[in-house]
């Protein structure tokens, strides 16, 4: 693996929140000045390649992998299409976590789900189900996400108190499902006592 490939992979994985130069420097194990040069080289490569839709944006001290402006119309069409508007299982999981834990960062969602959620977060934001609610104080100033008014309308909720109670659902599920689904298959055979 070369450093350029590592850089590209990290920018992709960071999603719309981007990644700080210091983090990239630490992860690639290169000085920040060298990493900054790599970012510039990668961006020049994207600009020179007319068949590439990618671009690296520098936002403050963050770098974000984005699509070139020329591709905005096709991305807007995709966002409006019925195919894109169907929520995947991953997007529904992400939306549920955000709804119950808001305000919450994408990294916190990732920790709860155990997998990376940047694609789902982007899709939910594009579909106006979630929005930025602020930023975390401290290094990186990660975006805090929460649900929108459109989310409330979409799910027919008047207030967040109308969301189902998770603890009640868990209790209901545990009462309905036996702890060992196969217990009845492995019962001890009863010995018939006969006259000896």
Secondary structure, DSSP 8 states (H G I E B T S, - for coil): --HHHHHHHHHHHHGGG-EEHHHHHHHHTS-HHHHHHHHHHHHHHHHH-TT--EEEEEETTEEEEEE-GGGHHHHHHHHHSHHHHS--HHHHHHHHHHHHH-SEEHHHHHHHHTS--HHHHHHHHHTTSEEEEEE-SSTT--EEEEE-HHHHHHTT-SSGGGS--HHHHHHHHHHHS-S-TTGGGG----------
